[in-house]
Amino acid sequence: MSGAERAAPDVQLKTNGKPAGTYRNLIVRVAVAAVLAPIAIVIAFAGGWLWTLLATVTAIGLYYEWHGIVNEAGEKRAFAIGVVALEVIGLSLWFGWTGVVLAAVIVGPTLIFFLSNQRPWWNTSGFVYTAAALIASVLLRLDATMGFYALIFVLFVVWASDIGGYFAGRTIGGPKLWPLVSPNKTWAGAIGGVTLSVAVAFAMAKFGWGHTLPLLVLAVALSVVSQLGDLFESAVKRAFGVKDSGRMIPGHGGLLDRLDGFVAAIIFAAIIGFLRGGVDGVGRGFMVW
């Protein structure tokens, strides 16, 4: 983690009372999203090994950024073990080796904890966080009948929550949601995120993706969970004096900055789906009510 990514006074040039870089940053964010979103949708549609590969690589990227936040000096052994364990989990999920997945989930964090010279709990929690996101993402999509619909529903609702929150927060402003953790987030933004998520879910229900009322309730829950996931990541960064998790995505920061809400939402969706549909019906368990 470079020094530029550590927390520093936020100094910006202003024009007519507004940051000069605000609109430029918005254009960059929109342009990047316009490129990455269709790619994600195409790979989600393809499913299979391609989606599993994307989920695994993304999980490793998330773990890399988490590791950089909590270990300024670096923990090479712990990091290497985490990467290998995530690779094993991704490969085993694709081939259906449930026992190997369970072994990696147990052995991986255990080794990380005992081989960490500093902050073993933080290193271990980072692996658990990213491994849970990987397992949830793959299991949700592996459902042959409703996996694609469930995954796209989560993606669209989370994106809508982010977009609605961004524009409502900047346009309306008002009281802060949790200023000690995330000084830029407002209650107006939180409500705007939920509102647009509900609108997207309503549209998807009209296209026959599920019953209207359950999808609306799920949209509210996913929006709230994704916003809590965003706040959680902000709290972790603030605890270690970090402004951005990385610089991998122009206009968005790092993978953690961009996917914190999705991680929370996909884990929530997978838990609901697993409890209702079992390991082979996670998508159906989440979408069919």
C-alpha positions in Angstrom: 0.0 0.0 0.0 1.6 3.2 -1.1 1.8 6.3 1.0 -0.5 8.1 -1.4 -3.3 5.7 -0.5 -2.9 6.4 3.2 -5.3 9.0 4.7 -4.2 12.5 4.0 -5.9 16.0 4.1 -8.4 16.1 1.3 -7.4 19.2 -0.6 -9.2 20.1 -3.9 -9.3 23.1 -6.1 -12.8 24.6 -6.2 -14.7 26.4 -8.9 -17.8 28.3 -8.0 -17.9 26.5 -4.7 -17.6 23.0 -6.1 -14.5 20.8 -6.5 -13.0 21.3 -9.9 -12.5 17.6 -10.3 -16.0 16.6 -9.4 -17.4 16.4 -12.9 -14.2 15.0 -14.4 -14.3 12.2 -11.8 -18.0 11.5 -12.5 -17.2 11.2 -16.2 -14.4 8.7 -15.5 -16.7 6.7 -13.1 -19.4 6.5 -15.8 -17.0 5.6 -18.6 -15.4 2.8 -16.5 -18.8 1.5 -15.4 -20.0 1.5 -19.0 -17.1 -0.8 -19.9 -17.0 -3.1 -16.9 -20.7 -3.6 -16.4 -21.4 -5.2 -19.8 -18.3 -7.4 -19.4 -19.6 -8.6 -16.0 -23.0 -9.3 -17.5 -21.6 -11.3 -20.4 -19.4 -13.4 -18.2 -22.4 -13.9 -15.7 -24.5 -15.1 -18.7 -21.7 -17.5 -19.8 -21.4 -18.9 -16.3 -19.5 -22.1 -15.9 -15.7 -22.0 -15.6 -15.6 -18.4 -17.0 -17.6 -17.0 -14.1 -15.8 -19.2 -11.6 -12.5 -17.9 -12.9 -13.6 -14.2 -12.7 -14.9 -14.7 -9.2 -11.6 -16.4 -8.1 -9.4 -13.7 -9.6 -11.6 -11.0 -8.1 -11.4 -12.7 -4.7 -7.6 -12.8 -4.9 -7.6 -9.1 -5.8 -9.9 -8.3 -2.9 -7.6 -10.3 -0.6 -4.6 -8.5 -1.9 -6.1 -5.1 -1.2 -7.3 -6.1 2.3 -3.8 -7.5 3.0 -2.3 -4.2 1.9 -4.6 -2.2 4.2 -4.0 -4.2 7.4 -0.3 -5.0 6.8 1.7 -1.9 5.9 5.0 -3.9 6.3 3.7 -6.9 4.4 3.1 -10.6 5.5 4.3 -12.6 2.5 3.7 -16.1 3.9 0.2 -15.3 5.1 -0.7 -13.7 1.8 0.7 -16.6 -0.2 -1.3 -19.1 1.8 -4.4 -17.1 1.3 -4.0 -16.9 -2.4 -3.3 -20.6 -2.8 -6.4 -21.4 -0.6 -8.6 -19.1 -2.7 -7.3 -20.8 -5.9 -8.1 -24.2 -4.4 -11.6 -23.1 -3.4 -12.4 -21.7 -6.8 -11.1 -24.8 -8.6 -12.9 -27.2 -6.2 -16.2 -25.3 -6.6 -16.0 -25.8 -10.3 -15.3 -29.5 -10.1 -17.7 -30.0 -7.2 -15.1 -31.1 -4.7 -17.1 -30.1 -1.6 -14.7 -31.8 0.8 -11.7 -29.9 -0.6 -13.6 -26.6 -0.3 -14.3 -27.3 3.3 -10.7 -28.3 3.9 -9.4 -25.1 2.3 -11.9 -23.0 4.3 -10.6 -24.6 7.6 -6.9 -25.0 6.8 -6.4 -21.7 5.0 -7.4 -19.3 7.8 -5.8 -21.5 10.4 -2.4 -21.3 8.7 -2.8 -17.6 8.0 -3.5 -17.0 11.7 -0.5 -18.9 13.0 2.0 -17.7 10.4 1.1 -14.0 10.7 3.7 -12.0 12.5 1.4 -9.0 13.0 -2.4 -8.6 13.2 -3.3 -12.3 12.8 -7.0 -11.7 13.4 -7.1 -9.0 10.7 -5.3 -11.2 8.2 -7.6 -14.1 8.9 -10.7 -12.1 8.7 -9.7 -10.7 5.3 -9.4 -14.3 4.0 -12.8 -15.3 5.4 -14.3 -12.1 3.9 -13.0 -12.8 0.4 -13.5 -16.6 0.5 -17.1 -16.1 1.6 -17.6 -13.7 -1.4 -16.0 -16.3 -3.8 -18.1 -19.2 -2.5 -21.3 -17.2 -2.5 -20.7 -15.8 -6.1 -20.0 -19.3 -7.5 -22.7 -21.2 -5.7 -25.4 -18.6 -6.7 -24.5 -18.9 -10.4 -24.0 -22.7 -10.4 -27.8 -23.2 -10.0 -28.7 -24.4 -13.5 -32.3 -23.0 -13.5 -32.2 -19.7 -11.6 -28.5 -19.0 -11.1 -28.2 -16.4 -13.8 -31.3 -14.6 -12.8 -30.3 -14.5 -9.2 -26.9 -13.2 -9.9 -28.1 -10.5 -12.3 -30.8 -9.5 -9.8 -28.1 -9.0 -7.1 -25.8 -7.1 -9.5 -28.6 -4.8 -10.8 -29.9 -4.0 -7.3 -26.5 -3.3 -5.9 -25.6 -1.1 -8.9 -29.0 0.7 -8.5 -28.3 1.2 -4.8 -24.9 2.7 -5.6 -26.2 5.0 -8.4 -29.2 6.1 -6.4 -27.2 6.7 -3.3 -24.5 8.7 -5.2 -26.9 11.1 -7.0 -29.3 11.5 -4.1 -26.5 12.1 -1.7 -24.9 14.8 -3.9 -28.1 16.4 -5.0 -30.0 16.5 -1.8 -27.3 16.2 0.9 -28.5 16.7 4.4 -27.7 14.8 7.6 -24.8 12.4 7.5 -25.5 8.7 7.8 -22.4 7.8 9.9 -19.9 10.7 9.8 -17.3 9.0 12.0 -16.9 6.2 9.5 -17.9 7.7 6.2 -18.2 11.5 6.2 -19.6 11.8 2.7 -22.6 9.4 3.1 -26.0 10.9 3.9 -29.4 9.6 4.9 -30.7 11.1 1.6 -28.2 9.0 -0.3 -29.2 5.8 1.7 -32.9 6.4 0.9 -32.1 7.2 -2.7 -30.2 4.0 -3.0 -33.1 1.9 -1.6 -35.6 3.8 -3.8 -33.8 3.1 -7.1 -33.2 -0.5 -6.0 -36.9 -1.0 -5.5 -37.6 0.6 -8.9 -35.2 -1.8 -10.6 -36.7 -4.8 -8.8 -40.2 -3.7 -9.8 -39.1 -3.5 -13.5 -37.6 -7.0 -13.3 -40.7 -8.4 -11.7 -42.7 -7.0 -14.6 -40.4 -8.8 -17.0 -41.4 -12.0 -15.3 -38.3 -12.6 -13.1 -40.4 -13.4 -10.0 -43.3 -12.3 -7.9 -43.4 -8.6 -7.3 -43.7 -8.4 -3.6 -40.9 -10.8 -2.7 -38.6 -9.1 -5.2 -39.3 -5.7 -3.8 -38.6 -7.0 -0.3 -35.4 -8.6 -1.5 -34.4 -5.4 -3.2 -34.8 -3.4 0.0 -32.8 -6.0 2.0 -30.0 -6.2 -0.6 -29.7 -2.4 -0.8 -29.5 -2.0 3.0 -27.0 -4.9 3.2 -24.9 -3.5 0.4 -24.8 -0.1 2.1 -23.8 -1.7 5.4 -21.0 -3.6 3.5 -19.9 -0.2 2.1 -19.8 1.2 5.7 -17.9 -1.8 6.9 -15.2 -1.4 4.4 -15.0 2.3 5.2 -14.6 1.5 8.9 -11.8 -0.9 8.1 -10.0 1.7 6.0 -10.5 4.4 8.7 -9.1 2.0 11.4 -5.9 1.8 9.5 -5.8 5.4 8.2 -6.3 4.4 4.5 -8.3 6.6 2.1 -8.6 4.2 -0.9 -8.1 0.4 -0.9 -6.1 0.7 -4.2 -6.0 2.4 -7.6 -7.0 -0.5 -9.8 -10.2 1.0 -11.1 -10.0 4.6 -12.4 -12.5 6.9 -10.7 -13.5 4.2 -8.2 -10.3 3.4 -6.3 -9.6 -0.2 -5.6 -11.6 -3.4 -6.0 -12.7 -3.2 -2.3 -13.9 0.3 -2.9 -16.0 -0.8 -5.8 -17.2 -4.2 -4.7 -17.7 -3.8 -0.9 -21.4 -3.5 -1.3 -21.6 -6.4 -3.7 -19.6 -8.7 -1.4 -22.1 -8.1 1.4 -25.1 -8.5 -0.9 -23.9 -11.7 -2.6 -23.1 -13.3 0.7 -26.5 -12.4 2.0 -28.2 -13.7 -1.1 -26.3 -17.0 -1.0 -27.1 -17.6 2.7 -30.8 -17.0 2.0 -30.7 -19.2 -1.1 -28.8 -22.0 0.7 -31.2 -22.1 3.6 -34.2 -22.4 1.3 -32.8 -24.4 -1.6 -29.7 -26.3 -0.4 -26.3 -26.2 -2.0 -27.6 -27.2 -5.4 -30.5 -24.7 -5.4 -29.0 -21.5 -4.1 -30.4 -19.5 -7.0 -33.8 -21.0 -6.8 -33.9 -20.6 -3.0 -33.2 -16.9 -3.4 -35.4 -16.0 -6.3 -38.5 -18.3 -6.1 -41.0 -17.5 -3.4 
